């Protein structure tokens, strides 16, 4: 097997929502595999700090401030990236939020915010990036789904709806764009230890539930998503399309 199948040298990868957490880890992994990484966020200070950390790791990095929920912003920024940084060969739609609450009590604004950030943003960014990919007849789009693309849990209704929609959007994209030699796939993380999930992990009851529900009997660590992301961004996955790979310690196959 040629190791070059998995190299990302010479490619550029845009990772949305990548100033911290899983997005940061995925971007770092793509950079360590050779890609020039384009970090994205809305907060300029956090974006600058993330870019600085990547430079300390000797990874080629650029920072792009863009609101992935705002199509006018996207339509302005993506062409600037293509012109000033270079073609976007890999797009990782990672940006997401979680707002918990019982469905009967959630207001429309909260619902819409979660849907817009976790689902509509992936459509909007992909829509503007894929136009150039189609012209080049080459590209990779990786949507960060979730075990909640398959499973439900109380108080996660908007998030579950969004991530279930993202799974089907991934398939719809593949059906339409595979003819242009573009591969669109998803990664479905289970429960991972990040800055955002630390309060949940510190809750003994919730921590015990995660470990009891997961066959691996532990939380994932962000670095464990990297291999799948590199595979889906590389030539090794050139005939893989419309698939969701669950990196979840076995949660989605356990009853």
C-alpha positions as CSV (number, residue, x, y, z in Angstrom):
1,X,0.0,0.0,0.0
2,X,1.3,3.4,-0.9
3,X,1.6,5.8,2.1
4,X,1.1,8.6,-0.4
5,X,-2.6,7.7,-0.6
6,X,-3.0,9.4,2.8
7,X,-0.8,12.5,2.3
8,X,-2.4,15.9,2.1
9,X,0.7,17.7,1.0
10,X,0.0,20.5,-1.4
11,X,-3.7,20.7,-0.4
12,X,-5.6,23.4,1.4
13,X,-8.3,22.6,4.1
14,X,-10.9,25.0,5.4
15,X,-12.3,23.8,8.7
16,X,-15.3,25.8,10.1
17,X,-15.6,26.5,13.8
18,X,-12.0,25.5,14.3
19,X,-10.7,27.8,17.1
20,X,-11.2,25.1,19.8
21,X,-12.5,21.7,20.5
22,X,-13.0,19.0,17.8
23,X,-12.6,21.5,15.0
24,X,-9.2,22.5,16.3
25,X,-8.1,18.9,16.7
26,X,-9.2,18.0,13.2
27,X,-7.5,21.0,11.7
28,X,-4.3,20.2,13.5
29,X,-4.4,16.6,12.2
30,X,-5.0,17.7,8.6
31,X,-2.1,20.1,9.0
32,X,0.2,17.5,10.4
33,X,-0.7,15.3,7.3
34,X,0.6,18.1,5.1
35,X,-2.3,20.3,4.4
36,X,-2.2,24.1,4.6
37,X,-5.0,24.8,7.1
38,X,-7.5,27.6,7.0
39,X,-9.0,28.1,10.4
40,X,-12.4,29.8,10.8
41,X,-14.3,31.5,13.6
42,X,-16.4,34.5,14.4
43,X,-14.4,35.8,17.3
44,X,-11.2,37.5,16.0
45,X,-9.3,37.2,19.3
46,X,-9.9,33.4,19.6
47,X,-9.1,33.0,15.9
48,X,-5.8,34.9,16.3
49,X,-4.8,32.7,19.3
50,X,-5.6,29.5,17.4
51,X,-3.5,30.7,14.4
52,X,-0.6,31.4,16.7
53,X,-0.8,28.0,18.3
54,X,-0.7,26.4,14.8
55,X,2.3,28.4,13.9
56,X,4.1,27.2,17.0
57,X,3.4,23.7,15.7
58,X,5.1,24.6,12.4
59,X,1.8,24.1,10.5
60,X,1.0,26.3,7.5
61,X,-2.0,28.2,8.7
62,X,-4.3,31.0,7.7
63,X,-7.2,32.5,9.7
64,X,-10.5,33.6,8.2
65,X,-13.2,35.4,10.1
66,X,-16.6,34.4,8.7
67,X,-20.1,33.9,10.0
68,X,-21.1,30.5,8.6
69,X,-24.8,31.4,9.1
70,X,-24.6,34.5,6.9
71,X,-24.7,33.8,3.2
72,X,-23.6,37.3,2.3
73,X,-20.5,37.0,4.4
74,X,-19.8,33.5,2.9
75,X,-20.2,34.8,-0.6
76,X,-17.7,37.5,0.0
77,X,-15.1,35.5,2.0
78,X,-14.8,32.3,0.0
79,X,-13.8,34.0,-3.3
80,X,-11.2,36.0,-1.3
81,X,-9.8,32.8,0.1
82,X,-9.6,31.1,-3.3
83,X,-7.9,34.2,-4.8
84,X,-5.5,35.1,-1.9
85,X,-4.7,31.7,-0.3
86,X,-5.5,29.2,-3.0
87,X,-8.1,26.6,-4.0
88,X,-10.0,25.0,-1.2
89,X,-9.4,21.3,-1.8
90,X,-10.9,20.0,1.5
91,X,-13.9,21.6,3.3
92,X,-14.8,20.4,6.8
93,X,-18.2,21.6,8.0
94,X,-17.6,21.5,11.7
95,X,-19.2,24.6,13.2
96,X,-22.0,23.7,15.7
97,X,-23.7,24.6,18.9
98,X,-25.8,22.8,21.4
99,X,-28.7,24.3,23.3
100,X,-30.5,22.0,25.6
101,X,-34.1,22.0,26.7
102,X,-37.3,20.0,26.6
103,X,-39.0,20.3,23.2
104,X,-42.3,21.6,24.5
105,X,-40.4,24.5,26.2
106,X,-37.9,25.5,23.5
107,X,-38.7,28.8,21.8
108,X,-38.5,29.2,18.0
109,X,-35.4,31.5,18.2
110,X,-33.4,28.8,20.1
111,X,-34.6,26.1,17.6
112,X,-33.7,28.2,14.6
113,X,-30.2,29.1,16.0
114,X,-29.3,25.5,16.4
115,X,-30.7,24.5,13.0
116,X,-28.9,27.5,11.3
117,X,-25.6,26.8,12.9
118,X,-25.5,23.0,12.7
119,X,-27.3,22.3,9.4
120,X,-28.0,25.4,7.3
121,X,-24.4,26.6,7.6
122,X,-23.0,23.4,6.2
123,X,-25.3,23.9,3.2
124,X,-24.4,27.5,2.7
125,X,-20.6,27.1,3.0
126,X,-20.6,24.0,0.8
127,X,-22.8,25.7,-1.8
128,X,-20.2,28.5,-2.3
129,X,-17.1,26.2,-2.0
130,X,-18.3,23.5,-4.3
131,X,-18.7,25.8,-7.3
132,X,-15.0,26.0,-7.5
133,X,-14.6,22.3,-6.8
134,X,-17.0,21.5,-9.7
135,X,-14.9,23.6,-12.0
136,X,-11.7,21.7,-11.0
137,X,-13.5,18.3,-11.1
138,X,-12.0,17.5,-7.7
139,X,-12.7,18.1,-4.0
140,X,-13.5,16.7,-0.6
141,X,-16.3,17.8,1.8
142,X,-16.5,16.3,5.3
143,X,-19.5,17.1,7.4
144,X,-19.2,16.6,11.1
145,X,-22.4,14.8,12.1
146,X,-22.9,13.1,15.4
147,X,-24.2,10.0,17.1
148,X,-27.3,12.2,17.3
149,X,-27.7,11.7,13.6
150,X,-28.9,8.3,14.5
151,X,-30.0,8.4,18.2
152,X,-32.2,10.6,20.3
153,X,-31.9,11.7,23.9
154,X,-34.0,14.0,26.1
155,X,-33.3,17.7,25.9
156,X,-31.4,17.5,22.6
157,X,-34.3,17.8,20.2
158,X,-33.0,20.8,18.0
159,X,-29.5,19.3,17.9
160,X,-30.8,15.8,17.0
161,X,-33.0,17.3,14.2
162,X,-30.1,19.3,12.8
163,X,-27.6,16.4,12.9
164,X,-30.1,14.0,11.4
165,X,-30.6,16.5,8.7
166,X,-26.9,16.9,8.2
167,X,-26.6,13.1,7.6
168,X,-29.2,13.3,4.8
169,X,-27.7,16.5,3.4
170,X,-24.4,14.6,3.1
171,X,-26.1,12.0,1.0
172,X,-28.0,14.6,-1.1
173,X,-24.7,16.3,-1.8
174,X,-23.0,13.0,-2.8
175,X,-25.9,12.2,-5.2
176,X,-25.6,15.6,-6.9
177,X,-21.8,16.2,-6.9
178,X,-20.1,12.8,-7.1
179,X,-20.2,13.1,-10.9
180,X,-17.6,15.9,-10.6
181,X,-15.2,13.6,-8.7
182,X,-16.1,15.3,-5.4
183,X,-16.4,13.0,-2.4
184,X,-18.8,14.1,0.4
185,X,-18.8,12.1,3.6
186,X,-19.6,12.6,7.2
187,X,-17.9,11.8,10.6
188,X,-20.2,11.0,13.5
189,X,-18.4,11.6,16.8
190,X,-19.6,10.0,20.0
191,X,-19.0,11.7,23.3
192,X,-15.6,13.4,23.3
193,X,-13.8,15.3,26.0
194,X,-13.5,18.9,25.0
195,X,-13.7,22.3,26.7
196,X,-17.5,22.3,26.0
197,X,-18.1,18.8,27.3
198,X,-16.0,19.1,30.5
199,X,-18.9,20.1,32.7
200,X,-20.7,17.0,31.5
201,X,-17.7,14.8,32.2
202,X,-17.4,16.3,35.6
203,X,-21.0,15.4,36.4
204,X,-20.6,11.9,38.0
205,X,-24.1,10.8,36.9
206,X,-23.6,11.8,33.3
207,X,-20.0,10.5,33.2
208,X,-21.2,7.1,34.4
209,X,-24.0,7.1,31.8
210,X,-21.6,7.8,28.9
211,X,-19.2,5.1,30.1
212,X,-22.0,2.6,30.6
213,X,-23.7,3.4,27.3
214,X,-20.4,3.2,25.3
215,X,-19.0,-0.3,24.7
216,X,-15.4,1.1,25.0
217,X,-16.4,2.3,28.5
218,X,-14.8,5.7,28.1
219,X,-15.0,9.1,26.5
220,X,-13.2,9.8,23.2
221,X,-10.3,12.2,23.0
222,X,-10.3,14.7,20.1
223,X,-7.1,13.3,18.5
224,X,-9.0,10.1,17.8
225,X,-11.0,11.8,15.1
226,X,-7.9,12.7,13.1
227,X,-7.3,9.4,11.3
228,X,-10.8,9.3,9.9
229,X,-10.6,13.0,8.8
230,X,-7.3,12.4,7.1
231,X,-8.6,9.3,5.3
232,X,-11.7,11.2,4.1
233,X,-9.6,14.1,2.9
234,X,-7.1,12.0,1.1
235,X,-6.9,10.0,-2.2
236,X,-7.5,6.8,-0.1
237,X,-11.2,7.6,0.0
238,X,-11.6,8.6,-3.7
239,X,-14.5,6.0,-4.3
240,X,-16.2,6.6,-0.9
241,X,-19.2,8.8,-1.2
242,X,-22.2,9.7,0.9
243,X,-21.1,7.7,3.9
244,X,-21.2,8.5,7.7
245,X,-18.3,7.0,9.7
246,X,-19.2,6.8,13.4
247,X,-16.2,7.3,15.7
248,X,-18.0,6.6,18.9
249,X,-16.5,3.7,20.8
250,X,-19.4,1.5,19.6
251,X,-22.2,3.6,21.0
252,X,-24.4,3.5,17.8
253,X,-24.2,-0.3,17.5
254,X,-25.0,-1.1,21.2
255,X,-28.4,-1.8,22.7
